[in-house]
Structure formats: C-alpha cells, structure tokens
Amino acid sequence: MIFKVLIVLLCSLLLTACSDVEDQLNKDYGKEQPRPRQLSTDDALAEEFRDQVMPILEKRCVVCHGCYDALAN
C-alpha cells in the first residue's frame, strides 16, 4: 500500500514540475510558433539545404546507409 502511495506522489510531483517548465520556457523564449515542415523548392532554406547539406549527406551517409544491401544498413 505504501508503495502505491509513493508512486502516486512521485507521478503527481513530476506532472506539476512539468507544468512549471512550460511557463518558464514561454517567459524566456516566447510562445511556440510552429512552422510547416515542407518548404517550397524555391525557398531560401530549401535552397541552402540542397546546396550545402545534401552533398555532405550524399558523400558521407548515403554511401553506407542508402539502400537495403548497403554495408551499414
């Protein structure tokens, strides 16, 4: 019985602590502003990804992890 009470108290403590964190984050960084995950192809961020990040991924990652019969699948 004591074990169940301790578990309930621990869970309630964790839940109340999490609610305070959100308020502090909003105060420090402002409210969240979600953006769409897909960008148009002519967007500046998409262009930067295509020009700077994609070549690195193709040279370093896709070589080993690119398909089912790859070395490090």
Secondary structure, 3 states (H helix, E strand, C coil): CHHHHHHHHHHHHHHHHHHHHHHHHHHHHCCCCCCCCCCCCCCHHHHHHHHHHHHHHHHHCHHHHCCCCCCCC
